[in-house]
Amino acid sequence: MTLTDSLYNYRFAFLITILLVSVLYGGIVSGMAVDWYQDENYSHGFLVPLIAGYFVYERWDQLKTIQVIPSLVGLAVIIIAFMQLILGTVGVEYFTLRSSLVVLIAGMVLFFLGTAVFKATRLPILYLLFMIPLPYIIYDSMAFPLKQFVSWVSVGFMKLIGIAVIREGNIIMFPSITLEVADACSGIRSLISILALSVAYASFLQISNFKRWIIILSSVLIAIVTNAVRVIVTGILANHSGAAAAQGFFHEFAGMSVFALAMAMLLVVGLLVRGKSS
């Protein structure tokens, strides 16, 4: 029995299962959506389910002919998902709670549709992890060294062009003004979003997996470099024009400009990689 046959023959069972999962996770998903809206670090979360859905659509011609052979391994994965759900609820640990939905989806695909269907859909399923905000302990452990590194690179460049500046950790000190490299300027925000988009972009291109990894890994370097550029430009302007250059409209505009620059650089990397493969 193919996937399309299975979806038709057991359509009511699948519909009931989807409704039950929707009831169980409705509040959890809506809570994530609030975080996507309120936290700029995860505003890309609104796009993740749409991109994952497109991945499935793109593979539909292959999927609909796959033979469905349900796997009991999926039952074990479903049990793990429910254990995550319980532990996350009891411990009020949102990442465990929310990621259990992705584990549950993986388990249901394995249990109801089999390993062949799971292998064909593992990218869209795993891609859903990008919509889940990281635990703050992990976020902070990533942001702190990035702030230090971006500060070091920025101060080093400004010294090279003759600006009098010193650094203490992530504090940049000019003769007349002191700036702090905050989380927003560390690159962590754009890193999370660009990494998610780079996976989607690399998957759309008709290139080898090795070259896809080149694009994905390049997004990390791009996020760091572009945010160093942001700090350098902000520092130069603040040194000449005062603290107002590092606040308000310019600060927000710089953030948007840096993200646009990062996306442009990512597109260029993709074109270069694809060009070499053609």
N, C-alpha and C positions, 0 to 999 in steps of 0.2 A: 504494500500500500504506500503510495506516494504522499508527500506532505499535503498537497492540495486535497487528496482523497481523505486524509485523516482530519484535516480542518473542517471539511464538509460533513463527514460522517459523525464526528463528535463535536459539532459546533455548539450544541447546547451545553455540553460538559465544559468546553473551553470558555464559553460565555459566563457560566456560573463561577468558574475558577477566577476569571478576570475580575468579576464583580466582588468576590470575596477578598481578593488581594487589594482591590481599590478601597474597600471599606477598611481593611486592616491598616493600610498605609496612607490613606487619604490625609490624615492629620500630619503625618511625618513628611510627606511630600510638600504639603502646603507650608509647613515650617521651613523647609529648605528654600522654597520660593521666596519667602519673606527675607531670608538671608541673602539670596541672590539680588533682591531689590535693594536691600539696605547696605550691603557690604560690597564695595567696588571690587574687592579681590575676586569675587565669585559671580559677577554680573554675566559672565559667559555661560553660567549654568542654565539660563533660559534656552540657549542654542543647543546644548548638549543632547537632549532627547530628540530634537529635530534632526541633528546630524546623524545620530544613531539610527533613527528611522529611515533616513536616506540611504544609509549603508545597507539596511535590510532591503529596501526597494531596489537598490542597484544590483543586489544578488538574487532577486526574486526568480529570474529565469532559471538559475541553477538550483535554487531552493525547492521550487515546486515539483521537481522531478526526483528529489532525493527520497530513497526508501526509508520509511519510518520504522525504526526498531527500538522501542522503549528500553531504557536502561535503568536497572535498579541502583546504579551509582547515583543517579539523580535524586533518589529518595534520601540517601545519606547527605547529599548536599542540601536538600530541603530541610532536613533535621538541623544541620549546622546553622542554616539561615534563621530558623526559629529560636535556636539557642542564642544566637547573636541578638535577635530582637528582644528576648527576655533579659539578657545581661545588660544590653544597652538601656532598656527601660528602667530596670532596677538600679543600675549604676548611674543613670542620667548621663550616659556617654553618647553624644550625638553621632559621632562618626561610626561607631559600632552599630548603633540603631539604624542609621540611614543606609550604610553599606550592606546591611542584611537584605535590603530590597534587591540589590544587584545579585547577591548570592542566591536569593530565592528564584529570581528569573533564570539564572544559569541552571539551578537545580530542576526547575519545572521543564525547561527545554530538554534537558537530559532525560528526565523521567518519562515525559509524555512523548517526546519526538525522537530521542536517541542521540548517539554520539555523532553521527554524520551531520545531522542538522546543527548540533552544537558547534562542531568545527567550522561550519559555514557561517555561523552567526556569532562566533566568539568575539570578533572585533567590535561589532555594535554593542554587545552585552558589556564587555570590559570598558568600552568607551564611556559608558554611563558613570563610571567611577569619577570622571572629571567633574560631574555635577555636584559632588559631595564635598562640602567645605572640610578642610583639613583640621584636625585637632589643634588647638592653639599652642600646645607644647611643641608640636612638630613645626607649625608655622613660625613660631618664635625662634626655634633652633635653626631654621633656614634663614630667617630675616637677619639675625644678628651678624653672622659671618659675612653675609652679602653687604650689609651696611658698612662693615669694616673694610671690605675689599673695595667697594665703590668709592669710599672716602679716600682710601690710600691711592687709588688710581687717579682720582680727580685732583687731589692735592699735588701729586707728582707731576701731572700735566700742567697745572697752573704754575708751579714753580719753574717748569721748563720754559714757559713763555714770559717769565719775569715778574710774576705776581707775588707779592710778599704774603705768605700764608703758612700757617702751621696746623698740625692736626693732633688732636687728642682723642683716640678712639674714633667715634663717628661725629665728633665735634670739629668743625672747620673754623679756624680763627683768622680773620683779617685784621689789619690795624684798627679799623673803625667799626667792625661788625663781627658777630659770631653766628654761625649757622650750624644747625643740627641736621644730619642726614637721617631722616625719619624712615619708617618702614616703606612709605609710599615711594621714596627715592632709592630704595635698596635694590629694586628690580624684582622683588618677590611678587608684586601684583601682576606685572606684565608677564613674568615668568610663568605663572600658573595659567593665565589666559592664552599666551602665545604657545605654550606647550600643548594645550588642548587643541588649538587651531592648527598647529603644525602636524599633529597626528592626522587630523582630517585632511589637510592639504596633501600630505605625503600619500595618503591612501587613495586620493582621487587621481593622482598621477600614474600613468602606465609605465612604471619603472620597477627595478628589482627591489627586493626587501632591503638589501644592503644600502642602496641609495636612498630609500625611504628613511632609514636610520640616520643617514647623514643629515637630512633635512630636519629630523626631529631633534637630534643632538645640537645642531646649529642654532636652534631656537633658544637654547640655554645661554649660549655665548652672545647671541643677539640681544636678549633681554638685559644682560649685564652691561654690554657695551653701550646700548642706547640710554640706559639710566645713568651711566657715568657721564655721557654727553649732557644729559639733563642737569646733573649736579654741577658740571663744569660751567655751562652757560649761566645757570642760576648764580653760581659763585662770582663769575666775572661781572654780571650785571649788578649784583648786590654790592660788590666791592666799589663799583663806580657810582651807583645810584641810590644805595641805601637799602634798608630792610624791605621796603615796599616791593622791590623787584622779586623777592622770594616769597611773596604772599599774594593772597587774593586771586584776581583774574589771571595774572601771569602764571602763577603756580598751577592752576587748573589747565590753562592753555598748554603749558609745557608738558603736563601729563598726557594730554590728548595727542600732542605733536609727537612725543616719544613713542606712543603706541602706534601711531600711523607710520612713523619711520621704521619701527621694528617690523611691522607687517610688510612694508615695502622691501625691506632687506630679506625677509623670509621668502617673498615671491621671487626675488632675484636669485636666491640660492636654489629654489626649485627650478627656475628656468635654466640655470647653469647645469644643474645635475641632469635634468631632462635632456638638455642639449647634447651632453656628453653621451647619453644613452641612445640617441637617435642616429 
